[in-house]
Amino acid sequence: MAEATQQAAGDNSATNMKDLVYEIACALVDHPESVSVEAFPDGEATVLRLRVAPSDVGKVIGKQGRTARSLRTILSAASMKQRHRFSLDIVEEGGTPTHP
């Protein structure tokens, strides 16, 4: 029973993190309709895959990767409260994930 409760809480935290990344990304890009975030379990962690329009990739990554690093820092801080590790991959639509 506790396992089912923990899994439901994990699903809820993944939804919260997806929403967090989605809202931040939409505020950064020119084409918010192209933004999507998917969650994939990866062992004891969850990978969030952020997809944006090809013209918006630079806005999400930022100069020298500063914006992407900031997104990951926010995600990491929020992850500590959720007691579950999340990582962020940024993907250009039709492209491959970028991860430091």
Secondary structure as the mmCIF struct_conf table of DSSP 4:
data_model
#
loop_
_struct_conf.conf_type_id
_struct_conf.id
_struct_conf.beg_label_comp_id
_struct_conf.beg_label_asym_id
_struct_conf.beg_label_seq_id
_struct_conf.end_label_comp_id
_struct_conf.end_label_asym_id
_struct_conf.end_label_seq_id
HELX_RH_AL_P HELX_RH_AL_P1 ALA A 2 LEU A 28
BEND BEND1 ASP A 30 ASP A 30
HELX_RH_3T_P HELX_RH_3T_P1 PRO A 32 SER A 34
STRN STRN1 SER A 36 ASP A 42
TURN_TY1_P TURN_TY1_P1 GLY A 43 GLU A 44
STRN STRN2 ALA A 45 VAL A 52
HELX_RH_3T_P HELX_RH_3T_P2 PRO A 54 ASP A 56
HELX_RH_AL_P HELX_RH_AL_P2 VAL A 57 ILE A 61
HELX_RH_3T_P HELX_RH_3T_P3 LYS A 63 GLY A 65
HELX_RH_AL_P HELX_RH_AL_P3 ARG A 66 GLN A 82
TURN_TY1_P TURN_TY1_P2 ARG A 83 ARG A 83
BEND BEND2 HIS A 84 HIS A 84
STRN STRN3 ARG A 85 GLU A 92
TURN_TY1_P TURN_TY1_P3 GLU A 93 GLY A 94
BEND BEND3 GLY A 95 GLY A 95
STRN STRN4 PRO A 97 THR A 98
#
